[in-house]
Amino acid sequence: MITVYGIPNCSSVKKTRAWLDSHSIDYVFHDFKKQGIDESTIKSWLSHVPLTVLVNRKGTTWRGLSSEQQAMSQDEHSAIELMMQNSSVIKRPVLVFDSGVIVGHDEEALARL
């Protein structure tokens, strides 16, 4: 089973969910805003993707962070704390499946599922 992590109004999450629906692929949706995110989940993602991929440095949330908060993204431990405190700094969507993790809307990677 695939789990899609994100927020429902994010355009990338919407595209990924629509792609999965159009290909009749079952998934579970985990809403960061309502359900939160924990340290062990983030650590498991980081075993598959680098921190530089997981932290979204292009969004409006990132631009609204203080320089001290942005600096937290350089160290894994601090970055995990930042992502747990403000899940909007996590690049979306994060898809978790048996053999790995996909971060961001990537139709080529989805097709390989």
N, C-alpha and C positions, 0 to 999 in steps of 0.2 A: 504494500500500500504506500502511496505517495502522500506526504504531508506538505502542504503549501503554507509557508509562514509569511505573513505580511499584514497589510491593512486593506480593508475592502475598497476604499476610494482611490487607491494608488493605481495610476494608469498601467504600470508594468504588471502589477498583480492582476488587474482586470484582463490584460492581454493574455497572460499565461493561463488564467482560469478559463478564458474563452477557448484557447487552443486545446487545453485538456478536455473540455466539454465537447468540442467539435470532433475530437478523435476518440470519444467515448472511453476516456481514461478516468478511472475512479481515483478520487483523492479526498483527503480531509483538509479543511481549511482551519488554520490557527491564526486568530486575530491578535496581533501583538498588543493592541490598545486595550482590548477587553480581557485577554487571557494572560498577558505579560509574557516574559521570557526569563528562563533561569540560567544560571552559570553553567550547569552541566550540558545543557543543550547547545549553548554557544561554544563551549569547549569541544563538543563533538563535531560541530561544523568546522571549527578551526583545525581539526585533524584531517580535513579534506580540502579546505581552501585557505589561502593566506589571509592574514588580517587586512592587508591592503585591498583585498577584493571584498571582504565582508563589510568594512566601514564605508559608508556612502559619504564621500567628501564633496559631492557635487550638488546636493540638495539644499533647499532653503533652511532646513533644520541645522545643517552643518554651518551655514553662514551665520546663523543666529547664536552659535555657541561662543563662549568666551575663548580667548586664546589659551587659557589654562585648560578648559575642557577639550579643546582641539588637540592640545599636547598629550592628553590622556590616550589618544589613539595610537601613539607610538609604542607603547608598552602593552603586551598582551593582557596582563592582569588589570591594568588601569582601563584598557579599552573594553574589557568585558564588563567592568563596573559601569562605564559610560553607556554601553549598549543596554544594560539592564535598567539603568535609570532613565534612559531616553531611547526607546526602541526605534524611533524614527531615524537614528543614525545608522541603522542596519540597512544595507542595500537590499532592495526587494525585487521580486520575491525570493525567498530561500526555499528550494524544493529539496526534500529529504526522501530518499528511496533506498532500497536494499543495498545498492552498490555505491552510493555516493551522495553528493550534494551539488546542486546547481544554484548559482547565485545570479539573479537578474533574469530578465526575459531573454531567452536564447532558444529560438525555434530549432536550430540545428541540434543543440544538445537535447531538446525535448524529443525530437524525432528519433534520436538514438535510444531513447527509453524503450 
